[in-house]
Structure formats: structure tokens, C-alpha cells
Amino acid sequence: MIILAIATTIIVGFVGAGLGHDYMNSPELGTILAVATMGGFIMAAIRENNHGK
């Protein structure tokens, strides 16, 4: 799960940076999307840990 989260975050960051730079004139979009993606993985892990208790 950790490897999947890291790989997905990197891919989303690259794609977001490319789209933000080329189409939206916002190169920081990749960073924003990468942080949001990793936050989603962290929240899912917390929810999974709390659900079992």
C-alpha cells in the first residue's frame, strides 16, 4: 500500500504540473494535487485503523 501511495502521488504530481503549466498557467498545480493525493491515502489509512476498533 505504501509503494502504491508513493507511486500514485508522484504520477499525479507530474501530470498536474504538466497540465498546470501547459493549460492553466499554474505550475504549482502538481504540488497541490500531490499533497491532496497523499492526504487522501493518509485519511484512508486512519479510517481503516479506526474502523477495526
SETIVO-480329 format. One line per field, with one value per residue: residue number from 1; z, y, x of N, C-alpha, C in turn. Coordinates in Angstrom, 3 decimals. Each point is the difference from the previous one (the first is absolute). Layout:
REM residues N
zado: [NUM, ...]
nzz: [Z, ...]
nyy: [Y, ...]
nxx: [X, ...]
cazz: [Z, ...]
cayy: [Y, ...]
caxx: [X, ...]
czz: [Z, ...]
cyy: [Y, ...]
cxx: [X, ...]
END
This chain:
REM residues 53
zado: [1, 2, 3, 4, 5, 6, 7, 8, 9, 10, 11, 12, 13, 14, 15, 16, 17, 18, 19, 20, 21, 22, 23, 24, 25, 26, 27, 28, 29, 30, 31, 32, 33, 34, 35, 36, 37, 38, 39, 40, 41, 42, 43, 44, 45, 46, 47, 48, 49, 50, 51, 52, 53]
nzz: [0.000, 0.715, -0.678, 0.069, 1.265, 0.149, -0.701, 0.583, 1.133, -0.339, -0.434, 1.038, 0.707, -0.726, 0.019, 1.280, 0.157, -0.766, 0.528, 1.217, -0.405, -0.676, 0.829, 1.237, -0.497, 0.545, -0.050, 1.002, -1.035, -0.501, 0.650, -0.369, -1.211, 0.029, 0.606, -0.856, -0.950, 0.494, 0.133, -1.199, -0.361, 0.602, -0.511, -1.118, 0.247, 0.364, -1.020, -0.723, 0.619, -0.137, -1.191, 0.144, 0.643]
nyy: [-1.197, -0.033, -1.060, -0.498, 0.386, -0.423, -1.125, -0.154, 0.345, -0.727, -0.981, 0.125, 0.067, -0.977, -0.731, 0.265, -0.203, -1.077, -0.431, 0.223, -0.474, -1.030, -0.327, 0.034, 0.023, -1.199, 0.148, 0.700, -0.191, -0.408, 0.982, 0.812, -0.538, 0.061, 1.175, 0.367, -0.562, 0.457, 1.141, -0.291, -0.381, 1.082, 0.734, -0.660, 0.167, 1.240, 0.148, -0.640, 0.735, 1.060, -0.465, -0.499, 1.143]
nxx: [0.825, 1.101, 0.452, -1.227, -0.029, 1.244, -0.188, -1.167, 0.571, 1.051, -0.772, -0.812, 1.115, 0.555, -1.087, -0.187, 1.310, -0.080, -1.126, 0.456, 1.150, -0.504, -0.971, 0.486, 1.227, 0.028, 1.334, -0.511, -0.798, 1.150, 0.578, -0.956, -0.027, 1.333, -0.062, -0.952, 0.729, 1.140, -0.658, -0.461, 1.228, 0.455, -0.994, 0.232, 1.293, -0.251, -0.835, 0.919, 0.921, -0.774, -0.219, 1.197, -0.015]
cazz: [0.000, 0.060, -1.327, -0.860, 0.365, -0.460, -1.463, -0.427, 0.315, -0.954, -1.317, 0.050, 0.038, -1.342, -0.908, 0.414, -0.364, -1.455, -0.373, 0.543, -0.729, -1.403, -0.279, 0.984, 0.427, 1.444, 0.155, 1.345, 0.065, 0.268, 1.435, 0.707, -0.220, 0.674, 1.436, 0.191, -0.192, 1.163, 1.097, -0.169, 0.434, 1.454, 0.594, -0.192, 0.950, 1.331, 0.054, 0.059, 1.351, 0.960, -0.268, 0.616, 1.463]
cayy: [1.197, 1.174, 0.178, 0.499, 1.398, 0.813, 0.024, 0.776, 1.403, 0.514, 0.092, 1.095, 1.240, 0.278, 0.316, 1.299, 1.052, 0.156, 0.633, 1.356, 0.856, 0.148, 0.425, 0.894, 0.980, -0.194, -1.154, -0.566, -0.926, -1.333, -0.099, 0.007, -1.287, -1.043, 0.084, -0.454, -1.443, -0.642, 0.194, -0.986, -1.293, 0.040, -0.067, -1.364, -0.866, 0.302, -0.537, -1.452, -0.351, 0.298, -0.834, -1.314, 0.067]
caxx: [-0.825, 0.870, 0.602, -1.067, -0.251, 1.124, -0.009, -1.164, 0.251, 0.981, -0.645, -0.970, 0.776, 0.527, -1.112, -0.536, 0.946, -0.054, -1.266, -0.028, 0.945, -0.376, -1.373, -0.600, 0.996, 0.096, 0.885, -0.065, -1.125, 0.521, 0.264, -1.281, -0.656, 0.778, -0.289, -1.369, -0.014, 0.603, -0.945, -1.056, 0.527, 0.155, -1.332, -0.504, 0.695, -0.526, -1.350, 0.121, 0.447, -1.058, -1.174, 0.188, -0.093]
czz: [0.000, -1.361, -0.980, 0.271, -0.521, -1.516, -0.525, 0.244, -0.987, -1.377, -0.043, 0.018, -1.358, -0.967, 0.337, -0.369, -1.504, -0.454, 0.486, -0.766, -1.420, -0.208, 0.950, 0.459, 1.523, 0.282, 1.394, 0.166, 0.312, 1.480, 0.791, -0.139, 0.689, 1.501, 0.288, -0.149, 1.208, 1.223, -0.065, 0.438, 1.521, 0.691, -0.149, 0.982, 1.417, 0.162, 0.125, 1.402, 1.038, -0.184, 0.688, 1.507, 0.484]
cyy: [1.259, 0.284, 0.561, 1.479, 0.904, 0.134, 0.854, 1.484, 0.620, 0.188, 1.161, 1.352, 0.383, 0.403, 1.371, 1.152, 0.246, 0.706, 1.444, 0.945, 0.267, 0.654, 1.055, 1.113, -0.026, -1.212, -0.622, -0.966, -1.425, -0.223, -0.077, -1.350, -1.138, -0.005, -0.492, -1.521, -0.724, 0.170, -0.991, -1.385, -0.055, -0.104, -1.389, -0.962, 0.230, -0.582, -1.522, -0.457, 0.229, -0.910, -1.358, -0.015, 0.029]
cxx: [0.868, 0.628, -1.028, -0.273, 1.107, -0.016, -1.154, 0.216, 0.983, -0.631, -0.990, 0.727, 0.549, -1.105, -0.584, 0.918, -0.031, -1.265, -0.070, 0.897, -0.485, -1.352, -0.547, 0.934, 0.158, 0.883, -0.034, -1.170, 0.457, 0.258, -1.295, -0.695, 0.746, -0.272, -1.416, -0.103, 0.574, -0.895, -1.147, 0.444, 0.147, -1.357, -0.609, 0.658, -0.499, -1.395, 0.020, 0.428, -1.084, -1.216, 0.114, -0.182, -1.412]
END
